[in-house]
């Protein structure tokens, strides 16, 4: 899996490509944890999942952990450009109850 992280104001934009699974989740979790710890003003996490081809329970767990941190900070979680397969997994996992979905990053910035 490949990913990039960009801070923009109080938002962390994470762009994912490939598979977020048991093998790739630990490194990804560590990176996000460090970013959250070093930037206590992060209140919005924008996950651009257009290039994500697969996510399993370990990947969902990493995202859920960051959501809990956001919730403590009064923040929000967004998924951008989810393809039908990823959207289905997120919905089956209940993420539609705790996050928002958008067609673009600029759409998210209009909401926050």
N, C-alpha and C positions, 0 to 999 in steps of 0.2 A: 504494500500500500504506500502511496505517496500522499503527502499533505503539506499544506502551507498554512501558516497562522499570521494574521495581520491585525494589529491593534488600530482601531479607528475610533477615537473618542473613548466612550465607555463600552464599546463593543469589541468583542473578539470575533473575527471572521475566520472560520476554519474551512478550507476547501479540501475535500477528500477525493481521492481517485484510487480505484482498485477495491480490495477486500478488507473490511474491518472485522477481524475474526480473532480467534484464540491466539494466533501467532503474532498478530500485529497490534493487538490491544494494549499489552503492557507498556510498550514504548510510547504509544500515543497517550495513554493515561498519564505517564510520567511527565511528558511534555506539557499537557494541559494543566496538570497539578502545579507545575513550576510557574507557568504563566499566571494562573489564578492567584498563587501565593505572592508573586512579585507585583501583581497589579490588582490591588484591593478595590480599585474603582471599576473593575469590569462588572457591568450589570446586565449585559446582553451578550448571548452567545448565538452567533449566526453560523449554522452548519450548512455549507454549500455542498450538497450531496449529489450533484448532477453526474459526477464521474464515479460515484460509488456503485460497484456492481454487486456487492454482497455484504451483509452484516449479520452477525450471529449474536447470541445472548451475551457474550463477553463484550462485544462492541457496544451493544445496547446498555450494558452495565456501566461502561465508561461514561457514556453520555448522560445516563441517569445520575451518576455521581456528581457530574458538573452541574446538572439541573438543581440538585439539592443545595449546592453552594450558591447558585444564582438565586434560589428561593430565599435563602437566608439574607441575601443582599437586596432583596426586593426586585430582582431582575427577571428577565424573560429568555426563553429558548425558542429559536426559530430554525426551521428547516427550509432550505431554498432549493428549488429545481429538483425535487425528488421524482425519480422515474417511477413508473407504475409498480415495479417489483419492490423497490425500497419503500415506497409509500404504503404498500400493503403490509410489509413487515412492521413499519412504524405504527400503523393503525392497529394491527393485531396485538401489538405490545402495549397499547394504551397511550402512546405518545400524543395522540390528538387531544387528549384531555389536559396535558401539561405543557404543550408547546403550540406554536403557530406555524402555518405553512405559507410560503410566499413563492412567487414566480421569479423574483430577482432580489439581489441585495439592496438595490435602490428602493424597491418596494418596502423592504423592512425598515430602511432609514426614514421613510415617510411615516411609518407607524410609531417609531420610538421617539 
